[in-house]
Structures are given as structure tokens and as C-alpha cells.
């Protein structure tokens, strides 16, 4: 996030950067309109380490996932069935991975 980076460049304080990141995350969470959005958002660090969402497991959360993606807060990356060019034709739309928009915010959510 630009504010956190600029603050670090100016003050070299990791603690203050973490406080800025926490505030940004809190601001995002205040915009979440339903509990499923919060569940998806807070599951991203765990989900990244546990491979992928399967189509059936993600049922009921598809609106929350799309809301976060449409807001630009997450990226949806589909699994590919084969690692062959072009990858686009080998995408599996039933299995995907979610990634947060910013690695610093991911570290803050995961308490790293």
C-alpha cells in the first residue's frame, strides 16, 4: 500500500507500518456487507497454504468471492489441468486459488 511504503521510506518504522496496515484492513472490513465476505477475506492466508478451493466447497461463497474480486481486493487464479501453452485453454474453472491484492496486507492478516 502506498501510504505504508511512504511512511517506511520516511520514518523506517516497521511498527508504524503495521499500524497503517491494520487500519487499512479495518477500513476494508467495515465495507464488508455480509459475514460470508469476511469469512472469505479472513480465510485467504489459510487457503493459500492449503492449495485451492474446490467448486463444491466454494458453493454459497461465490457471491462473496466475486464481490471481493470485483472490488479489486483479491485475485482469482484458476488451476490449469496441464502445463502446456497456451495455459488459457487448460484452465479448470472449478478449482481456483485466491490471492490478496497486497503482500504487506497479507502478512498483516496472517500476523507474520
Long-range contacts (C-beta under 8 A, 24 or more apart in sequence): 1-102, 1-104, 1-105, 4-104, 17-104, 18-108, 21-104, 21-105, 21-107, 21-108, 22-108, 24-105, 25-105, 25-108, 25-109, 28-73, 31-71, 33-67, 34-64, 36-60, 36-61, 36-63, 36-64, 37-64, 37-67, 37-68, 39-64, 40-64, 40-65, 40-68, 40-74, 40-98, 41-68, 41-73, 41-74, 41-109, 42-109, 44-74, 44-98, 44-99, 44-100, 44-106, 44-109, 45-106, 45-109, 45-110, 47-97, 47-98, 48-97, 48-98, 48-99, 48-106, 51-97, 52-79, 52-95, 52-96, 52-97, 53-95, 53-96, 53-97, 53-98, 54-94, 54-95, 55-94, 55-95, 58-96, 65-98, 68-98, 72-101, 73-100, 73-101, 74-98, 74-99, 74-100, 74-101, 75-99, 75-100, 75-101
